[in-house]
């Protein structure tokens, strides 16, 4: 599906896939037809339990030893006053370089399997499995959902995670910005909607997701399965 955030924010449309469905063919489609950065989004309860930090926190801590890093902290983002969602990068240990469509799909789906199993295996086993199955740095950038979800931040990370919750699926998604192949800029909302129509995909806006989230939050009968 395609998800446009909002006028006055990034004003970008992301291609969104729930993590368990990131096959090599899906990765290829996102790479070729969307063209932006493929990232995997994790819900706050999962990246917190796994101990996966925000990248800005890593840079801030490392700046004590490498002072040049302090000047790189993202304090001038014009569209979003919250902390950027970027986390660390991962490769699955079974991959070779990690960048091929098959390698990235392996990393993404394995991480989705870990997230789906976390409640059953518990936090200690989940952290142990993370280290056994993955290495960092890698070719799959993580996006850490903001604590508080959409109440705190309304970027593609939080919007896509909420969509997964609404669909009754574990909140882990892979997203990729849609780029205009002619200009290299973000694909316009109208062109993204036209792409969705041509390919039989759903096109949603952040406003659509937020409205459903508010309904789900206030109306118990609207709740699907949750993974918080």
PyMOL CGO cylinders between C-alpha atoms (Angstrom):
from pymol import cmd
from pymol.cgo import CYLINDER

trace = [
    CYLINDER, 0.00, 0.00, 0.00, 0.97, 3.67, -0.31, 0.3, 1, 1, 1, 1, 1, 1,
    CYLINDER, 0.97, 3.67, -0.31, 0.93, 6.16, 2.55, 0.3, 1, 1, 1, 1, 1, 1,
    CYLINDER, 0.93, 6.16, 2.55, 1.18, 9.95, 2.23, 0.3, 1, 1, 1, 1, 1, 1,
    CYLINDER, 1.18, 9.95, 2.23, 2.08, 11.67, 5.50, 0.3, 1, 1, 1, 1, 1, 1,
    CYLINDER, 2.08, 11.67, 5.50, 0.60, 15.19, 5.43, 0.3, 1, 1, 1, 1, 1, 1,
    CYLINDER, 0.60, 15.19, 5.43, 0.68, 18.55, 3.72, 0.3, 1, 1, 1, 1, 1, 1,
    CYLINDER, 0.68, 18.55, 3.72, 3.23, 20.77, 5.45, 0.3, 1, 1, 1, 1, 1, 1,
    CYLINDER, 3.23, 20.77, 5.45, 5.26, 17.85, 6.78, 0.3, 1, 1, 1, 1, 1, 1,
    CYLINDER, 5.26, 17.85, 6.78, 7.54, 15.78, 4.53, 0.3, 1, 1, 1, 1, 1, 1,
    CYLINDER, 7.54, 15.78, 4.53, 4.79, 15.71, 1.89, 0.3, 1, 1, 1, 1, 1, 1,
    CYLINDER, 4.79, 15.71, 1.89, 6.05, 12.32, 0.79, 0.3, 1, 1, 1, 1, 1, 1,
    CYLINDER, 6.05, 12.32, 0.79, 4.40, 9.03, -0.05, 0.3, 1, 1, 1, 1, 1, 1,
    CYLINDER, 4.40, 9.03, -0.05, 5.95, 5.81, 1.23, 0.3, 1, 1, 1, 1, 1, 1,
    CYLINDER, 5.95, 5.81, 1.23, 5.40, 2.33, -0.09, 0.3, 1, 1, 1, 1, 1, 1,
    CYLINDER, 5.40, 2.33, -0.09, 4.56, 0.24, 3.00, 0.3, 1, 1, 1, 1, 1, 1,
    CYLINDER, 4.56, 0.24, 3.00, 4.71, -3.52, 3.56, 0.3, 1, 1, 1, 1, 1, 1,
    CYLINDER, 4.71, -3.52, 3.56, 4.25, -5.42, 6.82, 0.3, 1, 1, 1, 1, 1, 1,
    CYLINDER, 4.25, -5.42, 6.82, 7.58, -6.97, 7.76, 0.3, 1, 1, 1, 1, 1, 1,
    CYLINDER, 7.58, -6.97, 7.76, 6.63, -10.63, 7.39, 0.3, 1, 1, 1, 1, 1, 1,
    CYLINDER, 6.63, -10.63, 7.39, 5.72, -10.06, 3.73, 0.3, 1, 1, 1, 1, 1, 1,
    CYLINDER, 5.72, -10.06, 3.73, 9.03, -8.55, 2.59, 0.3, 1, 1, 1, 1, 1, 1,
    CYLINDER, 9.03, -8.55, 2.59, 9.99, -11.14, 0.00, 0.3, 1, 1, 1, 1, 1, 1,
    CYLINDER, 9.99, -11.14, 0.00, 12.81, -10.55, -2.46, 0.3, 1, 1, 1, 1, 1, 1,
    CYLINDER, 12.81, -10.55, -2.46, 10.19, -9.62, -5.09, 0.3, 1, 1, 1, 1, 1, 1,
    CYLINDER, 10.19, -9.62, -5.09, 8.69, -7.04, -2.74, 0.3, 1, 1, 1, 1, 1, 1,
    CYLINDER, 8.69, -7.04, -2.74, 12.12, -5.55, -2.01, 0.3, 1, 1, 1, 1, 1, 1,
    CYLINDER, 12.12, -5.55, -2.01, 12.80, -5.38, -5.76, 0.3, 1, 1, 1, 1, 1, 1,
    CYLINDER, 12.80, -5.38, -5.76, 9.50, -3.58, -6.39, 0.3, 1, 1, 1, 1, 1, 1,
    CYLINDER, 9.50, -3.58, -6.39, 10.19, -1.07, -3.63, 0.3, 1, 1, 1, 1, 1, 1,
    CYLINDER, 10.19, -1.07, -3.63, 13.72, -0.50, -4.91, 0.3, 1, 1, 1, 1, 1, 1,
    CYLINDER, 13.72, -0.50, -4.91, 12.68, -0.08, -8.53, 0.3, 1, 1, 1, 1, 1, 1,
    CYLINDER, 12.68, -0.08, -8.53, 9.26, 1.58, -8.30, 0.3, 1, 1, 1, 1, 1, 1,
    CYLINDER, 9.26, 1.58, -8.30, 9.65, 3.61, -5.09, 0.3, 1, 1, 1, 1, 1, 1,
    CYLINDER, 9.65, 3.61, -5.09, 13.37, 4.34, -5.23, 0.3, 1, 1, 1, 1, 1, 1,
    CYLINDER, 13.37, 4.34, -5.23, 13.93, 5.88, -1.81, 0.3, 1, 1, 1, 1, 1, 1,
    CYLINDER, 13.93, 5.88, -1.81, 15.59, 4.38, 1.26, 0.3, 1, 1, 1, 1, 1, 1,
    CYLINDER, 15.59, 4.38, 1.26, 14.25, 1.00, 2.38, 0.3, 1, 1, 1, 1, 1, 1,
    CYLINDER, 14.25, 1.00, 2.38, 13.94, 0.98, 6.17, 0.3, 1, 1, 1, 1, 1, 1,
    CYLINDER, 13.94, 0.98, 6.17, 12.28, -1.31, 8.69, 0.3, 1, 1, 1, 1, 1, 1,
    CYLINDER, 12.28, -1.31, 8.69, 10.19, 0.29, 11.43, 0.3, 1, 1, 1, 1, 1, 1,
    CYLINDER, 10.19, 0.29, 11.43, 9.97, -1.15, 14.95, 0.3, 1, 1, 1, 1, 1, 1,
    CYLINDER, 9.97, -1.15, 14.95, 7.34, -0.33, 17.56, 0.3, 1, 1, 1, 1, 1, 1,
    CYLINDER, 7.34, -0.33, 17.56, 8.66, 1.34, 20.74, 0.3, 1, 1, 1, 1, 1, 1,
    CYLINDER, 8.66, 1.34, 20.74, 7.91, -1.65, 22.97, 0.3, 1, 1, 1, 1, 1, 1,
    CYLINDER, 7.91, -1.65, 22.97, 10.01, -3.85, 20.70, 0.3, 1, 1, 1, 1, 1, 1,
    CYLINDER, 10.01, -3.85, 20.70, 13.07, -1.69, 20.05, 0.3, 1, 1, 1, 1, 1, 1,
    CYLINDER, 13.07, -1.69, 20.05, 13.13, -0.78, 23.75, 0.3, 1, 1, 1, 1, 1, 1,
    CYLINDER, 13.13, -0.78, 23.75, 12.94, -4.40, 24.91, 0.3, 1, 1, 1, 1, 1, 1,
    CYLINDER, 12.94, -4.40, 24.91, 15.61, -5.45, 22.39, 0.3, 1, 1, 1, 1, 1, 1,
    CYLINDER, 15.61, -5.45, 22.39, 17.86, -2.59, 23.49, 0.3, 1, 1, 1, 1, 1, 1,
    CYLINDER, 17.86, -2.59, 23.49, 18.12, -1.07, 20.01, 0.3, 1, 1, 1, 1, 1, 1,
    CYLINDER, 18.12, -1.07, 20.01, 18.91, 2.65, 20.42, 0.3, 1, 1, 1, 1, 1, 1,
    CYLINDER, 18.91, 2.65, 20.42, 18.05, 5.72, 18.40, 0.3, 1, 1, 1, 1, 1, 1,
    CYLINDER, 18.05, 5.72, 18.40, 21.01, 6.65, 16.21, 0.3, 1, 1, 1, 1, 1, 1,
    CYLINDER, 21.01, 6.65, 16.21, 21.05, 10.19, 17.59, 0.3, 1, 1, 1, 1, 1, 1,
    CYLINDER, 21.05, 10.19, 17.59, 21.64, 8.76, 21.07, 0.3, 1, 1, 1, 1, 1, 1,
    CYLINDER, 21.64, 8.76, 21.07, 24.50, 6.63, 19.76, 0.3, 1, 1, 1, 1, 1, 1,
    CYLINDER, 24.50, 6.63, 19.76, 26.07, 9.70, 18.12, 0.3, 1, 1, 1, 1, 1, 1,
    CYLINDER, 26.07, 9.70, 18.12, 25.58, 11.78, 21.24, 0.3, 1, 1, 1, 1, 1, 1,
    CYLINDER, 25.58, 11.78, 21.24, 27.27, 9.17, 23.42, 0.3, 1, 1, 1, 1, 1, 1,
    CYLINDER, 27.27, 9.17, 23.42, 30.09, 8.65, 20.93, 0.3, 1, 1, 1, 1, 1, 1,
    CYLINDER, 30.09, 8.65, 20.93, 30.69, 12.42, 20.71, 0.3, 1, 1, 1, 1, 1, 1,
    CYLINDER, 30.69, 12.42, 20.71, 32.36, 12.28, 24.12, 0.3, 1, 1, 1, 1, 1, 1,
    CYLINDER, 32.36, 12.28, 24.12, 35.20, 10.33, 22.51, 0.3, 1, 1, 1, 1, 1, 1,
    CYLINDER, 35.20, 10.33, 22.51, 34.82, 11.78, 19.00, 0.3, 1, 1, 1, 1, 1, 1,
    CYLINDER, 34.82, 11.78, 19.00, 33.93, 15.49, 19.44, 0.3, 1, 1, 1, 1, 1, 1,
    CYLINDER, 33.93, 15.49, 19.44, 33.38, 16.06, 15.72, 0.3, 1, 1, 1, 1, 1, 1,
    CYLINDER, 33.38, 16.06, 15.72, 30.20, 14.03, 15.97, 0.3, 1, 1, 1, 1, 1, 1,
    CYLINDER, 30.20, 14.03, 15.97, 28.57, 16.64, 18.21, 0.3, 1, 1, 1, 1, 1, 1,
    CYLINDER, 28.57, 16.64, 18.21, 28.32, 19.06, 15.29, 0.3, 1, 1, 1, 1, 1, 1,
    CYLINDER, 28.32, 19.06, 15.29, 26.39, 16.45, 13.32, 0.3, 1, 1, 1, 1, 1, 1,
    CYLINDER, 26.39, 16.45, 13.32, 23.45, 16.16, 15.70, 0.3, 1, 1, 1, 1, 1, 1,
    CYLINDER, 23.45, 16.16, 15.70, 20.13, 16.80, 13.88, 0.3, 1, 1, 1, 1, 1, 1,
    CYLINDER, 20.13, 16.80, 13.88, 18.92, 19.99, 15.56, 0.3, 1, 1, 1, 1, 1, 1,
    CYLINDER, 18.92, 19.99, 15.56, 17.70, 21.74, 12.39, 0.3, 1, 1, 1, 1, 1, 1,
    CYLINDER, 17.70, 21.74, 12.39, 15.02, 19.46, 10.92, 0.3, 1, 1, 1, 1, 1, 1,
    CYLINDER, 15.02, 19.46, 10.92, 12.36, 21.77, 9.55, 0.3, 1, 1, 1, 1, 1, 1,
    CYLINDER, 12.36, 21.77, 9.55, 9.39, 19.40, 9.25, 0.3, 1, 1, 1, 1, 1, 1,
    CYLINDER, 9.39, 19.40, 9.25, 9.54, 17.53, 12.54, 0.3, 1, 1, 1, 1, 1, 1,
    CYLINDER, 9.54, 17.53, 12.54, 10.51, 18.76, 15.98, 0.3, 1, 1, 1, 1, 1, 1,
    CYLINDER, 10.51, 18.76, 15.98, 10.75, 15.23, 17.40, 0.3, 1, 1, 1, 1, 1, 1,
    CYLINDER, 10.75, 15.23, 17.40, 13.84, 13.03, 17.50, 0.3, 1, 1, 1, 1, 1, 1,
    CYLINDER, 13.84, 13.03, 17.50, 14.53, 11.42, 14.09, 0.3, 1, 1, 1, 1, 1, 1,
    CYLINDER, 14.53, 11.42, 14.09, 13.38, 7.83, 13.97, 0.3, 1, 1, 1, 1, 1, 1,
    CYLINDER, 13.38, 7.83, 13.97, 16.65, 6.40, 12.62, 0.3, 1, 1, 1, 1, 1, 1,
    CYLINDER, 16.65, 6.40, 12.62, 18.12, 3.52, 14.60, 0.3, 1, 1, 1, 1, 1, 1,
    CYLINDER, 18.12, 3.52, 14.60, 21.02, 1.20, 13.90, 0.3, 1, 1, 1, 1, 1, 1,
    CYLINDER, 21.02, 1.20, 13.90, 21.48, -0.89, 10.74, 0.3, 1, 1, 1, 1, 1, 1,
    CYLINDER, 21.48, -0.89, 10.74, 21.31, -4.69, 10.58, 0.3, 1, 1, 1, 1, 1, 1,
    CYLINDER, 21.31, -4.69, 10.58, 22.18, -7.67, 8.39, 0.3, 1, 1, 1, 1, 1, 1,
    CYLINDER, 22.18, -7.67, 8.39, 21.06, -11.20, 9.08, 0.3, 1, 1, 1, 1, 1, 1,
    CYLINDER, 21.06, -11.20, 9.08, 24.07, -13.39, 9.81, 0.3, 1, 1, 1, 1, 1, 1,
    CYLINDER, 24.07, -13.39, 9.81, 23.07, -15.77, 6.99, 0.3, 1, 1, 1, 1, 1, 1,
    CYLINDER, 23.07, -15.77, 6.99, 23.49, -13.03, 4.38, 0.3, 1, 1, 1, 1, 1, 1,
    CYLINDER, 23.49, -13.03, 4.38, 26.64, -12.36, 2.37, 0.3, 1, 1, 1, 1, 1, 1,
    CYLINDER, 26.64, -12.36, 2.37, 26.96, -8.65, 1.54, 0.3, 1, 1, 1, 1, 1, 1,
    CYLINDER, 26.96, -8.65, 1.54, 23.45, -7.95, 2.82, 0.3, 1, 1, 1, 1, 1, 1,
    CYLINDER, 23.45, -7.95, 2.82, 22.47, -5.61, -0.03, 0.3, 1, 1, 1, 1, 1, 1,
    CYLINDER, 22.47, -5.61, -0.03, 20.88, -7.98, -2.53, 0.3, 1, 1, 1, 1, 1, 1,
    CYLINDER, 20.88, -7.98, -2.53, 17.11, -8.19, -2.70, 0.3, 1, 1, 1, 1, 1, 1,
    CYLINDER, 17.11, -8.19, -2.70, 17.24, -11.70, -1.23, 0.3, 1, 1, 1, 1, 1, 1,
    CYLINDER, 17.24, -11.70, -1.23, 19.63, -10.66, 1.55, 0.3, 1, 1, 1, 1, 1, 1,
    CYLINDER, 19.63, -10.66, 1.55, 17.57, -7.65, 2.59, 0.3, 1, 1, 1, 1, 1, 1,
    CYLINDER, 17.57, -7.65, 2.59, 14.40, -9.72, 2.47, 0.3, 1, 1, 1, 1, 1, 1,
    CYLINDER, 14.40, -9.72, 2.47, 16.06, -12.31, 4.70, 0.3, 1, 1, 1, 1, 1, 1,
    CYLINDER, 16.06, -12.31, 4.70, 16.99, -9.65, 7.25, 0.3, 1, 1, 1, 1, 1, 1,
    CYLINDER, 16.99, -9.65, 7.25, 13.55, -8.02, 7.20, 0.3, 1, 1, 1, 1, 1, 1,
    CYLINDER, 13.55, -8.02, 7.20, 11.48, -11.18, 7.47, 0.3, 1, 1, 1, 1, 1, 1,
    CYLINDER, 11.48, -11.18, 7.47, 13.72, -12.69, 10.15, 0.3, 1, 1, 1, 1, 1, 1,
    CYLINDER, 13.72, -12.69, 10.15, 13.36, -9.54, 12.23, 0.3, 1, 1, 1, 1, 1, 1,
    CYLINDER, 13.36, -9.54, 12.23, 9.59, -9.71, 11.78, 0.3, 1, 1, 1, 1, 1, 1,
    CYLINDER, 9.59, -9.71, 11.78, 9.67, -13.33, 12.98, 0.3, 1, 1, 1, 1, 1, 1,
    CYLINDER, 9.67, -13.33, 12.98, 11.61, -12.26, 16.07, 0.3, 1, 1, 1, 1, 1, 1,
    CYLINDER, 11.61, -12.26, 16.07, 9.13, -9.48, 16.85, 0.3, 1, 1, 1, 1, 1, 1,
    CYLINDER, 9.13, -9.48, 16.85, 6.19, -11.86, 16.45, 0.3, 1, 1, 1, 1, 1, 1,
    CYLINDER, 6.19, -11.86, 16.45, 7.82, -14.31, 18.89, 0.3, 1, 1, 1, 1, 1, 1,
    CYLINDER, 7.82, -14.31, 18.89, 8.88, -11.81, 21.57, 0.3, 1, 1, 1, 1, 1, 1,
    CYLINDER, 8.88, -11.81, 21.57, 5.84, -12.13, 23.83, 0.3, 1, 1, 1, 1, 1, 1,
    CYLINDER, 5.84, -12.13, 23.83, 6.16, -15.91, 23.86, 0.3, 1, 1, 1, 1, 1, 1,
    CYLINDER, 6.16, -15.91, 23.86, 9.92, -16.21, 24.39, 0.3, 1, 1, 1, 1, 1, 1,
    CYLINDER, 9.92, -16.21, 24.39, 10.41, -13.26, 26.75, 0.3, 1, 1, 1, 1, 1, 1,
    CYLINDER, 10.41, -13.26, 26.75, 12.83, -10.32, 26.69, 0.3, 1, 1, 1, 1, 1, 1,
    CYLINDER, 12.83, -10.32, 26.69, 16.04, -12.13, 27.66, 0.3, 1, 1, 1, 1, 1, 1,
    CYLINDER, 16.04, -12.13, 27.66, 15.62, -14.80, 25.00, 0.3, 1, 1, 1, 1, 1, 1,
    CYLINDER, 15.62, -14.80, 25.00, 14.63, -12.14, 22.45, 0.3, 1, 1, 1, 1, 1, 1,
    CYLINDER, 14.63, -12.14, 22.45, 17.83, -10.17, 23.07, 0.3, 1, 1, 1, 1, 1, 1,
    CYLINDER, 17.83, -10.17, 23.07, 19.91, -13.35, 22.88, 0.3, 1, 1, 1, 1, 1, 1,
    CYLINDER, 19.91, -13.35, 22.88, 18.23, -14.31, 19.60, 0.3, 1, 1, 1, 1, 1, 1,
    CYLINDER, 18.23, -14.31, 19.60, 18.85, -10.83, 18.21, 0.3, 1, 1, 1, 1, 1, 1,
    CYLINDER, 18.85, -10.83, 18.21, 22.59, -11.25, 18.72, 0.3, 1, 1, 1, 1, 1, 1,
    CYLINDER, 22.59, -11.25, 18.72, 22.65, -14.79, 17.40, 0.3, 1, 1, 1, 1, 1, 1,
    CYLINDER, 22.65, -14.79, 17.40, 20.75, -13.95, 14.20, 0.3, 1, 1, 1, 1, 1, 1,
    CYLINDER, 20.75, -13.95, 14.20, 21.86, -10.41, 13.31, 0.3, 1, 1, 1, 1, 1, 1,
    CYLINDER, 21.86, -10.41, 13.31, 24.97, -8.26, 13.05, 0.3, 1, 1, 1, 1, 1, 1,
    CYLINDER, 24.97, -8.26, 13.05, 25.49, -4.51, 12.81, 0.3, 1, 1, 1, 1, 1, 1,
    CYLINDER, 25.49, -4.51, 12.81, 26.27, -2.44, 10.81, 0.3, 1, 1, 1, 1, 1, 1,
    CYLINDER, 26.27, -2.44, 10.81, 24.23, -3.77, 7.94, 0.3, 1, 1, 1, 1, 1, 1,
    CYLINDER, 24.23, -3.77, 7.94, 22.11, -2.86, 4.95, 0.3, 1, 1, 1, 1, 1, 1,
    CYLINDER, 22.11, -2.86, 4.95, 18.68, -2.60, 6.61, 0.3, 1, 1, 1, 1, 1, 1,
    CYLINDER, 18.68, -2.60, 6.61, 18.30, 0.72, 8.46, 0.3, 1, 1, 1, 1, 1, 1,
    CYLINDER, 18.30, 0.72, 8.46, 15.93, 0.55, 11.41, 0.3, 1, 1, 1, 1, 1, 1,
    CYLINDER, 15.93, 0.55, 11.41, 13.38, 3.20, 12.27, 0.3, 1, 1, 1, 1, 1, 1,
    CYLINDER, 13.38, 3.20, 12.27, 12.45, 3.33, 15.96, 0.3, 1, 1, 1, 1, 1, 1,
    CYLINDER, 12.45, 3.33, 15.96, 8.86, 4.27, 16.63, 0.3, 1, 1, 1, 1, 1, 1,
    CYLINDER, 8.86, 4.27, 16.63, 8.46, 7.16, 19.04, 0.3, 1, 1, 1, 1, 1, 1,
    CYLINDER, 8.46, 7.16, 19.04, 7.38, 6.26, 22.59, 0.3, 1, 1, 1, 1, 1, 1,
    CYLINDER, 7.38, 6.26, 22.59, 3.72, 7.23, 22.69, 0.3, 1, 1, 1, 1, 1, 1,
    CYLINDER, 3.72, 7.23, 22.69, 3.20, 6.40, 19.03, 0.3, 1, 1, 1, 1, 1, 1,
    CYLINDER, 3.20, 6.40, 19.03, 0.99, 8.78, 17.06, 0.3, 1, 1, 1, 1, 1, 1,
    CYLINDER, 0.99, 8.78, 17.06, 0.33, 10.85, 20.16, 0.3, 1, 1, 1, 1, 1, 1,
    CYLINDER, 0.33, 10.85, 20.16, 4.01, 11.82, 20.13, 0.3, 1, 1, 1, 1, 1, 1,
    CYLINDER, 4.01, 11.82, 20.13, 4.98, 11.79, 16.45, 0.3, 1, 1, 1, 1, 1, 1,
    CYLINDER, 4.98, 11.79, 16.45, 3.06, 11.40, 13.21, 0.3, 1, 1, 1, 1, 1, 1,
    CYLINDER, 3.06, 11.40, 13.21, 5.72, 10.35, 10.72, 0.3, 1, 1, 1, 1, 1, 1,
    CYLINDER, 5.72, 10.35, 10.72, 5.65, 7.41, 8.34, 0.3, 1, 1, 1, 1, 1, 1,
    CYLINDER, 5.65, 7.41, 8.34, 7.25, 5.27, 11.04, 0.3, 1, 1, 1, 1, 1, 1,
    CYLINDER, 7.25, 5.27, 11.04, 4.41, 5.70, 13.52, 0.3, 1, 1, 1, 1, 1, 1,
    CYLINDER, 4.41, 5.70, 13.52, 1.70, 5.79, 10.85, 0.3, 1, 1, 1, 1, 1, 1,
    CYLINDER, 1.70, 5.79, 10.85, 2.83, 2.53, 9.26, 0.3, 1, 1, 1, 1, 1, 1,
    CYLINDER, 2.83, 2.53, 9.26, 3.14, 0.79, 12.64, 0.3, 1, 1, 1, 1, 1, 1,
    CYLINDER, 3.14, 0.79, 12.64, -0.38, 1.87, 13.52, 0.3, 1, 1, 1, 1, 1, 1,
    CYLINDER, -0.38, 1.87, 13.52, -1.62, 0.47, 10.20, 0.3, 1, 1, 1, 1, 1, 1,
    CYLINDER, -1.62, 0.47, 10.20, -0.10, -2.90, 11.08, 0.3, 1, 1, 1, 1, 1, 1,
    CYLINDER, -0.10, -2.90, 11.08, -1.84, -2.81, 14.46, 0.3, 1, 1, 1, 1, 1, 1,
    CYLINDER, -1.84, -2.81, 14.46, -5.15, -1.95, 12.80, 0.3, 1, 1, 1, 1, 1, 1,
    CYLINDER, -5.15, -1.95, 12.80, -4.70, -4.93, 10.48, 0.3, 1, 1, 1, 1, 1, 1,
    CYLINDER, -4.70, -4.93, 10.48, -4.17, -7.23, 13.47, 0.3, 1, 1, 1, 1, 1, 1,
    CYLINDER, -4.17, -7.23, 13.47, -0.53, -7.86, 12.56, 0.3, 1, 1, 1, 1, 1, 1,
    CYLINDER, -0.53, -7.86, 12.56, 2.68, -7.44, 14.54, 0.3, 1, 1, 1, 1, 1, 1,
    CYLINDER, 2.68, -7.44, 14.54, 3.77, -3.77, 14.33, 0.3, 1, 1, 1, 1, 1, 1,
    CYLINDER, 3.77, -3.77, 14.33, 6.86, -4.08, 12.16, 0.3, 1, 1, 1, 1, 1, 1,
    CYLINDER, 6.86, -4.08, 12.16, 6.87, -2.57, 8.69, 0.3, 1, 1, 1, 1, 1, 1,
    CYLINDER, 6.87, -2.57, 8.69, 9.22, -1.85, 5.83, 0.3, 1, 1, 1, 1, 1, 1,
    CYLINDER, 9.22, -1.85, 5.83, 8.81, 1.54, 4.16, 0.3, 1, 1, 1, 1, 1, 1,
    CYLINDER, 8.81, 1.54, 4.16, 10.37, 3.25, 1.16, 0.3, 1, 1, 1, 1, 1, 1,
    CYLINDER, 10.37, 3.25, 1.16, 9.86, 6.80, -0.11, 0.3, 1, 1, 1, 1, 1, 1,
    CYLINDER, 9.86, 6.80, -0.11, 8.43, 7.10, -3.60, 0.3, 1, 1, 1, 1, 1, 1,
    CYLINDER, 8.43, 7.10, -3.60, 10.67, 9.22, -5.83, 0.3, 1, 1, 1, 1, 1, 1,
    CYLINDER, 10.67, 9.22, -5.83, 9.86, 10.88, -9.16, 0.3, 1, 1, 1, 1, 1, 1,
    CYLINDER, 9.86, 10.88, -9.16, 12.06, 9.09, -11.74, 0.3, 1, 1, 1, 1, 1, 1,
    CYLINDER, 12.06, 9.09, -11.74, 12.20, 12.22, -13.92, 0.3, 1, 1, 1, 1, 1, 1,
    CYLINDER, 12.20, 12.22, -13.92, 13.13, 14.89, -11.37, 0.3, 1, 1, 1, 1, 1, 1,
    CYLINDER, 13.13, 14.89, -11.37, 14.62, 12.87, -8.53, 0.3, 1, 1, 1, 1, 1, 1,
    CYLINDER, 14.62, 12.87, -8.53, 12.32, 14.71, -6.11, 0.3, 1, 1, 1, 1, 1, 1,
    CYLINDER, 12.32, 14.71, -6.11, 9.60, 13.16, -3.99, 0.3, 1, 1, 1, 1, 1, 1,
    CYLINDER, 9.60, 13.16, -3.99, 6.78, 11.79, -6.12, 0.3, 1, 1, 1, 1, 1, 1,
    CYLINDER, 6.78, 11.79, -6.12, 3.80, 14.12, -5.97, 0.3, 1, 1, 1, 1, 1, 1,
    CYLINDER, 3.80, 14.12, -5.97, 0.72, 13.06, -4.04, 0.3, 1, 1, 1, 1, 1, 1,
    CYLINDER, 0.72, 13.06, -4.04, -1.32, 13.00, -7.26, 0.3, 1, 1, 1, 1, 1, 1,
    CYLINDER, -1.32, 13.00, -7.26, 1.22, 10.83, -9.08, 0.3, 1, 1, 1, 1, 1, 1,
    CYLINDER, 1.22, 10.83, -9.08, 1.48, 8.48, -6.11, 0.3, 1, 1, 1, 1, 1, 1,
    CYLINDER, 1.48, 8.48, -6.11, -2.31, 8.11, -6.02, 0.3, 1, 1, 1, 1, 1, 1,
    CYLINDER, -2.31, 8.11, -6.02, -2.28, 7.42, -9.77, 0.3, 1, 1, 1, 1, 1, 1,
    CYLINDER, -2.28, 7.42, -9.77, 0.40, 4.73, -9.29, 0.3, 1, 1, 1, 1, 1, 1,
    CYLINDER, 0.40, 4.73, -9.29, -1.74, 3.11, -6.60, 0.3, 1, 1, 1, 1, 1, 1,
    CYLINDER, -1.74, 3.11, -6.60, -4.73, 3.06, -8.94, 0.3, 1, 1, 1, 1, 1, 1,
    CYLINDER, -4.73, 3.06, -8.94, -2.72, 1.54, -11.80, 0.3, 1, 1, 1, 1, 1, 1,
    CYLINDER, -2.72, 1.54, -11.80, -1.37, -1.23, -9.61, 0.3, 1, 1, 1, 1, 1, 1,
    CYLINDER, -1.37, -1.23, -9.61, -4.47, -1.95, -7.54, 0.3, 1, 1, 1, 1, 1, 1,
    CYLINDER, -4.47, -1.95, -7.54, -2.94, -0.67, -4.32, 0.3, 1, 1, 1, 1, 1, 1,
    CYLINDER, -2.94, -0.67, -4.32, -4.56, 1.19, -1.42, 0.3, 1, 1, 1, 1, 1, 1,
    CYLINDER, -4.56, 1.19, -1.42, -3.60, 4.87, -1.10, 0.3, 1, 1, 1, 1, 1, 1,
    CYLINDER, -3.60, 4.87, -1.10, -4.01, 6.39, 2.37, 0.3, 1, 1, 1, 1, 1, 1,
    CYLINDER, -4.01, 6.39, 2.37, -3.05, 9.64, 4.03, 0.3, 1, 1, 1, 1, 1, 1,
    CYLINDER, -3.05, 9.64, 4.03, -1.80, 10.23, 7.54, 0.3, 1, 1, 1, 1, 1, 1,
    CYLINDER, -1.80, 10.23, 7.54, -5.15, 11.87, 8.26, 0.3, 1, 1, 1, 1, 1, 1,
    CYLINDER, -5.15, 11.87, 8.26, -6.91, 8.58, 7.38, 0.3, 1, 1, 1, 1, 1, 1,
    CYLINDER, -6.91, 8.58, 7.38, -4.69, 6.58, 9.73, 0.3, 1, 1, 1, 1, 1, 1,
    CYLINDER, -4.69, 6.58, 9.73, -4.96, 9.08, 12.58, 0.3, 1, 1, 1, 1, 1, 1,
    CYLINDER, -4.96, 9.08, 12.58, -8.75, 9.14, 12.32, 0.3, 1, 1, 1, 1, 1, 1,
    CYLINDER, -8.75, 9.14, 12.32, -8.86, 5.34, 12.55, 0.3, 1, 1, 1, 1, 1, 1,
    CYLINDER, -8.86, 5.34, 12.55, -6.36, 5.39, 15.43, 0.3, 1, 1, 1, 1, 1, 1,
    CYLINDER, -6.36, 5.39, 15.43, -8.52, 7.80, 17.38, 0.3, 1, 1, 1, 1, 1, 1,
    CYLINDER, -8.52, 7.80, 17.38, -11.55, 5.61, 16.78, 0.3, 1, 1, 1, 1, 1, 1,
    CYLINDER, -11.55, 5.61, 16.78, -9.62, 2.53, 17.84, 0.3, 1, 1, 1, 1, 1, 1,
    CYLINDER, -9.62, 2.53, 17.84, -8.45, 4.34, 20.98, 0.3, 1, 1, 1, 1, 1, 1,
    CYLINDER, -8.45, 4.34, 20.98, -11.90, 5.47, 22.07, 0.3, 1, 1, 1, 1, 1, 1,
    CYLINDER, -11.90, 5.47, 22.07, -14.20, 2.72, 20.80, 0.3, 1, 1, 1, 1, 1, 1,
    CYLINDER, -14.20, 2.72, 20.80, -13.46, -0.75, 22.22, 0.3, 1, 1, 1, 1, 1, 1,
    CYLINDER, -13.46, -0.75, 22.22, -15.50, -2.42, 19.47, 0.3, 1, 1, 1, 1, 1, 1,
    CYLINDER, -15.50, -2.42, 19.47, -13.09, -0.95, 16.90, 0.3, 1, 1, 1, 1, 1, 1,
    CYLINDER, -13.09, -0.95, 16.90, -10.03, -2.60, 18.42, 0.3, 1, 1, 1, 1, 1, 1,
    CYLINDER, -10.03, -2.60, 18.42, -8.31, -5.41, 16.60, 0.3, 1, 1, 1, 1, 1, 1,
    CYLINDER, -8.31, -5.41, 16.60, -5.55, -7.50, 18.08, 0.3, 1, 1, 1, 1, 1, 1,
    CYLINDER, -5.55, -7.50, 18.08, -2.76, -5.43, 19.64, 0.3, 1, 1, 1, 1, 1, 1,
    CYLINDER, -2.76, -5.43, 19.64, 0.87, -6.26, 20.30, 0.3, 1, 1, 1, 1, 1, 1,
    CYLINDER, 0.87, -6.26, 20.30, 1.78, -3.61, 22.88, 0.3, 1, 1, 1, 1, 1, 1,
]
cmd.load_cgo(trace, "trace")
